[in-house]
């Protein structure tokens, strides 16, 4: 076994962690008002605090241009984003989050955080909550 090959017990831990995180994420998505693809686009636009072209968004989200164009069209129709002419390339449009889009994203995040907080308080003892705090720091180190 080479030094860059994880031990079997570490691979098992990684699989367990991936599965647990997957279950947590899926449970948080239940009841979301924003479809995941739209939330991801809004998240990118809000986080970056800048407008992007459809091509840039498609590349960043690793989807086909046509798929992103459809997502942006639906989001524009819903008032979540606006499209403005590109200042130097008249063939392109820049996509930006609207106030309504930012609010929808932040509201969805707040609902998810509330659900997590409620589950933490109702399902974990104070000692387990402390262990979870420590685990969050470890997860940050992995990313």
N, C-alpha and C positions, 0 to 999 in steps of 0.2 A: 504494500500500500504506500503510495507516495504521500508526501506531506500536504499536498493540496487536495487529497481525496478525504472527504469527511468519514469519520468512523460510523459504523452502522447505527449506533445508539443516537448519534447526532442527526443522521438522516431520518431516523424515526421521529425524533423531536421536531425536526423541520416539517415533516409530513403532518404531525399532530397539530403544530402551530398553524400551518396553512389551512388545514381543515377547520380548526376552531375560528380563525379569523374569517374564513369564507362564510361559515354559519352566522357569525355575528353580523357581517356586512349584509347578507341576504335578509336577516331578520329586521335590520334597520331600514331596508328598502321597502318593506311591506307598508303600504299606506302612503308612500311618497306621492306628492302631487306632480312633481317634475319627473319625467322619464330620465333614466340614468344618462343617456347621451346628452340631453339638454342640460342637466345638472353639471355634467363634466365640462361642457362648453362654457356655461356661465362661471363655473369655478375657475377656469383658465382665464377668462376675460377679467374677472374681478381680482384674482390673485395677481395677474400681471399688470393690472391697471393701465392697459393700453388696448387699442383696437387691433384687430387682426384681419387678414384676408381669409376667405374660405379655404384657400389652398394652405395657408399657414396653419389654420385650425385643424384641417384634415391631417396634415403631417404630424402635428403635435399630439393629436388624439389617435393617430395610427389607423385612420379609416380612409376609405376611398373619397375622392373629391365629390363625386356625385352624392354619396351618403351624407357628407357634411353639408352640401348645398341644400339638400332636402331638410335636414335638421335646422339649418339657419332660416330657411323659408318658414317653417312651422313656428320657430321662435319669434320671427319678425311679425308674423300674423297674430301671435299671442301677445305681442307688445313686450317681450322679454329682451329683445335686442333691436338695434337700429342698424341700417346699412347706409353708409355715406360714401360718396365718390372718393377714390384714392387721390391724394393731392398731386402725385406725380405720374400716375398711370391711369388714364381714363377708362381703361378696360376693366379695372378692378374696383371692388367695393370693400370698404373697411367695416367690419362688424364690431359693435360695441354694446356692452350691457346697458340696459335702461335702468332707471330707478326701480321700476317694477320688477325687472329681472334680478337686480341685486337683492331686493326685498324678498322675492320668492326663494332665492338661494339661501339667504341668511335665515329665513323662517324655517326652511326645511332642515338646515343644520341645527337650529335651536330645538326643533322637535326631536331630532335624533339624539341630541345631547341630553334632553330631558328624559327620553326613554332609557338611555344608558344610565343616567344618574338614578332614576327610579329603580332600575334593576339592581344596581350596585347597593343601594340602601336596603332594598327588600331581600336580596338573596345572599349578600356577603356580610360576614361579621366584621366588626371594626379591625380585627387583626388581618382578615383577608383583604380588606380595603387597603390597609397599609402595604400588604404584599403586592396588590395590584398597582399601587402608586410606584413601587420600585420596579415592577415589570414594565410599566410604561417607559420609564427611563431606559431600560434595557432595549425595548423595541425601538426607541429613537436611535440608539447606538447602532442597531442593525441596518437602519435605513440610510 
